[in-house]
Amino acid sequence: QLPPDSAGSPGQPPGQSCPASVAQLPPDAARPPDAARPPAGGAPAWSLGASAAGLAWLESGRRSAGGRLAEPGLEALARVAMSAYRRPDPPLDLGKRAALGGASAMMDISDGLAKDAARLGRASGLRLVIDPSAPALARAIADWAPLAAELGRDPRQWVLGGGEDHAFLATFPAGGGLPDGWHGIGQVVAPGEGGPGAAFADGTEVQGWDHFERPGQGQGRNLIEN
């Protein structure tokens, strides 16, 4: 839980904003072997949405009789996604960096950024306002767009709401720098009329992941506040 003054720099009253950041591995880490790498601009294995993309691809069954995908570029991208889903590699060292770098609250992203950000906000009595256009999120959305287009899916749902990301979400004091490997994606503000929780700055609605959803019910409801 965030301490009472954690919504601002030391000495500032609650309600002052501070960055809310999500941990991702540096671009040169956790990459698949050369043969499995996607073409230039493809998504690295540590990208948010990778696990959701991998699950969606596996569920689609889009393989030829010979076990190969029609497009080599999509095949490479799908391999990265399936690897992230089947063999996750949590960046545990980034949790330590955050703790040593002044993080005031932190949690893992297991049920999707939308749902877990709301949990962090409610537990802290504050509101996390996440910006989908922040470079780290915008890049991940663009990275998975080719695979999503092939499946007729929205990559924003994978990145902002997909589960089993095995990344971290943390808050840091306003005005300070972020530890290596961390990227700013929004701000923490006073709860206001919306109350404690989380929201997307552009009004995006995300279908968050629910491990206990009954078969056939789908993931159709907005879980940003659940």
C-alpha positions, 0 to 999 in steps of 0.5 A, spaced: 500 500 500 502 506 498 504 511 504 499 517 505 504 522 501 506 517 496 502 521 491 507 526 490 514 528 492 517 528 499 513 534 503 508 534 497 500 533 499 497 527 496 494 528 489 500 531 486 502 526 481 508 521 480 510 516 475 506 509 474 511 505 471 511 498 468 517 494 468 520 491 461 526 487 460 531 492 456 531 491 448 537 486 447 535 481 453 530 475 452 530 475 445 529 468 441 535 465 437 536 468 431 532 463 427 526 465 431 527 472 431 522 476 428 524 481 422 526 488 424 520 492 428 518 485 430 516 484 438 521 482 443 519 476 448 519 481 453 513 485 450 507 486 454 501 482 450 506 477 448 503 471 452 496 473 450 498 473 443 501 467 444 495 464 447 491 467 441 495 464 436 495 457 439 488 457 440 487 459 433 490 453 430 493 457 424 498 452 422 498 448 415 499 440 415 506 441 415 506 445 421 509 451 418 505 458 417 504 461 411 508 468 412 515 467 414 515 474 418 508 472 422 511 465 423 517 468 427 513 473 431 508 467 433 514 463 435 516 469 440 509 470 442 508 462 443 515 462 447 512 467 452 506 464 453 509 457 454 516 459 458 515 465 461 521 468 464 520 473 469 524 479 470 525 478 477 532 483 477 527 489 475 523 488 482 530 489 486 532 495 482 525 498 483 525 497 490 532 500 491 530 505 486 525 508 491 518 505 488 513 506 493 508 500 491 509 494 486 506 488 484 506 483 478 502 483 472 498 477 472 491 478 470 493 484 465 495 491 466 488 494 466 486 489 472 492 489 476 493 497 475 486 498 478 487 493 484 494 497 486 490 504 485 484 501 490 489 498 495 492 505 495 486 509 496 489 513 489 487 513 482 492 510 476 491 514 470 495 510 464 496 513 458 496 508 452 500 512 447 506 512 452 512 510 448 513 503 452 505 501 451 505 504 444 511 500 441 508 494 444 501 495 441 505 496 434 509 490 435 503 485 435 499 489 430 501 484 424 499 478 429 493 481 431 491 483 424 492 476 422 487 473 427 482 479 427 484 481 434 485 488 437 493 488 439 491 494 445 487 488 448 493 484 448 497 489 451 493 493 456 488 487 458 492 480 456 494 476 462 500 472 464 505 478 462 510 476 468 512 484 468 512 489 474 507 495 475 510 500 480 509 507 482 515 512 484 516 519 487 514 525 482 520 528 479 525 523 480 528 518 475 526 511 473 531 505 474 534 502 468 529 497 465 523 501 467 518 505 463 513 511 465 506 509 462 502 514 466 501 518 473 498 517 480 493 522 482 488 523 487 481 519 487 477 524 485 470 522 483 472 516 480 474 513 486 480 509 487 482 504 482 485 506 475 483 508 468 486 509 461 487 517 459 484 516 453 478 512 455 480 506 452 476 500 455 479 493 456 477 486 456 481 484 462 483 477 463 479 473 468 482 466 470 475 464 473 471 465 467 467 460 465 467 456 458 463 460 453 462 466 457 468 469 454 472 475 456 467 480 454 466 485 460 471 491 462 475 489 468 479 496 469 475 497 475 475 490 477 
